[in-house]
């Protein structure tokens, strides 16, 4: 009888441990998924910043300030995610997940995005240049 009660207590303790372990694994799995997603978003927003830099010329000081603000904002976003999804516990796998998500974006979608943007930007610049040239030619012909 005593052995049976102790076995039930051990079984209940084991079930509680498994339940807590399963919850911990779920939290970690969710955090890895969030970290990968943050890495992809980080890559996309960096590409948007690169597009703005292609359109508007910047000097070195302004470029450095943009980089500082970009990384400061993303540091806050990642830390907020760590607090929200991982109870504020810093783990190496979170930073690895962000890095892998960033690399996944850069080597797949990011490459296509930047090639498409560069092509469209060059086409727009050429169209504007040709329109400006045609406008000057018409103005010069009308003066004669």
C-alpha positions as CSV (number, residue, x, y, z in Angstrom):
1,X,0.0,0.0,0.0
2,X,2.8,2.4,0.9
3,X,4.7,1.5,-2.2
4,X,1.6,2.2,-4.3
5,X,1.1,5.6,-2.8
6,X,4.7,6.5,-3.3
7,X,4.5,5.3,-6.9
8,X,1.5,7.5,-7.4
9,X,3.3,10.5,-5.9
10,X,6.3,9.8,-8.1
11,X,4.1,9.5,-11.1
12,X,2.4,12.8,-10.3
13,X,5.8,14.5,-9.7
14,X,7.0,13.1,-13.0
15,X,3.9,14.3,-14.9
16,X,4.3,17.8,-13.3
17,X,8.0,17.8,-14.5
18,X,7.0,16.8,-18.0
19,X,4.3,19.4,-18.1
20,X,6.7,22.1,-17.0
21,X,9.3,20.9,-19.4
22,X,6.8,20.8,-22.3
23,X,5.8,24.4,-21.5
24,X,9.5,25.5,-21.4
25,X,10.2,23.8,-24.7
26,X,7.1,25.5,-26.2
27,X,8.3,28.9,-25.0
28,X,11.8,28.3,-26.5
29,X,10.3,27.1,-29.8
30,X,8.1,30.2,-30.0
31,X,11.1,32.4,-29.2
32,X,13.2,30.8,-32.0
33,X,10.3,31.4,-34.4
34,X,10.1,35.0,-33.2
35,X,13.8,35.4,-33.5
36,X,13.8,34.1,-37.1
37,X,10.9,36.5,-38.0
38,X,12.7,39.4,-36.4
39,X,15.8,38.6,-38.5
40,X,13.8,38.6,-41.7
41,X,12.1,41.9,-40.7
42,X,15.5,43.3,-39.8
43,X,16.9,42.4,-43.2
44,X,13.8,43.9,-45.0
45,X,14.0,47.2,-43.1
46,X,17.8,47.4,-43.8
47,X,17.0,47.0,-47.5
48,X,14.5,49.8,-47.3
49,X,17.2,51.9,-45.7
50,X,19.6,51.0,-48.5
51,X,16.9,52.0,-51.0
52,X,16.6,55.4,-49.4
53,X,20.3,55.8,-49.5
54,X,20.4,55.1,-53.2
55,X,17.7,57.7,-53.8
56,X,19.2,60.4,-51.5
57,X,22.9,61.0,-51.3
58,X,24.3,61.2,-47.8
59,X,27.6,62.3,-46.3
60,X,29.5,60.0,-44.0
61,X,28.2,61.7,-40.8
62,X,24.6,61.3,-41.8
63,X,25.2,57.8,-42.9
64,X,26.7,56.9,-39.6
65,X,23.8,58.5,-37.7
66,X,21.3,56.5,-39.8
67,X,23.1,53.3,-39.0
68,X,23.3,54.1,-35.3
69,X,19.5,54.9,-35.2
70,X,18.7,51.8,-37.2
71,X,20.7,49.4,-34.9
72,X,19.5,51.2,-31.7
73,X,15.8,50.8,-32.7
74,X,16.4,47.1,-33.6
75,X,18.2,46.5,-30.3
76,X,15.1,47.8,-28.5
77,X,12.8,45.7,-30.7
78,X,14.8,42.5,-30.0
79,X,15.0,43.2,-26.3
80,X,11.3,43.8,-26.1
81,X,10.7,40.4,-27.9
82,X,13.0,38.7,-25.4
83,X,11.1,40.2,-22.5
84,X,7.7,39.4,-24.0
85,X,8.3,35.9,-25.3
86,X,11.2,34.5,-23.1
87,X,10.6,36.2,-19.8
88,X,13.7,38.4,-20.2
89,X,16.1,35.5,-20.3
90,X,19.0,36.1,-22.7
91,X,19.9,32.9,-24.6
92,X,22.5,32.4,-27.4
93,X,19.9,30.6,-29.6
94,X,17.9,33.9,-29.7
95,X,20.7,35.8,-31.3
96,X,21.6,32.9,-33.6
97,X,17.9,32.8,-34.7
98,X,18.0,36.6,-35.5
99,X,21.2,36.2,-37.4
100,X,19.9,33.1,-39.3
101,X,16.7,34.9,-40.2
102,X,18.6,37.9,-41.4
103,X,20.8,35.7,-43.6
104,X,17.8,33.8,-44.9
105,X,16.2,37.0,-46.0
106,X,19.4,38.4,-47.5
107,X,20.2,35.3,-49.5
108,X,16.7,34.8,-50.9
109,X,14.1,37.5,-50.9
110,X,16.5,40.4,-50.2
111,X,18.6,39.6,-53.2
112,X,15.6,39.7,-55.5
113,X,14.2,42.8,-53.8
114,X,17.4,44.8,-54.2
115,X,17.9,43.7,-57.9
116,X,14.3,44.7,-58.6
117,X,14.6,48.0,-56.9
118,X,17.9,48.8,-58.7
119,X,16.4,48.0,-62.0
120,X,13.3,50.1,-61.4
121,X,15.3,53.0,-60.0
122,X,17.6,53.0,-63.1
123,X,14.6,52.9,-65.4
124,X,13.0,55.8,-63.6
125,X,16.2,57.8,-63.6
126,X,16.6,57.2,-67.4
127,X,13.0,58.2,-68.0
128,X,13.5,61.4,-66.1
129,X,16.8,62.1,-67.8
130,X,15.2,61.6,-71.2
131,X,12.2,63.7,-70.4
132,X,14.4,66.5,-69.2
133,X,16.6,66.3,-72.3
134,X,13.5,66.3,-74.6
135,X,12.1,69.3,-72.7
136,X,15.4,71.2,-73.2
137,X,15.4,70.4,-76.9
138,X,11.9,71.6,-77.3
139,X,12.7,74.8,-75.4
140,X,15.8,75.4,-77.6
141,X,13.9,74.7,-80.8
142,X,11.1,77.1,-79.8
143,X,13.7,79.9,-79.2
144,X,15.1,79.6,-82.8
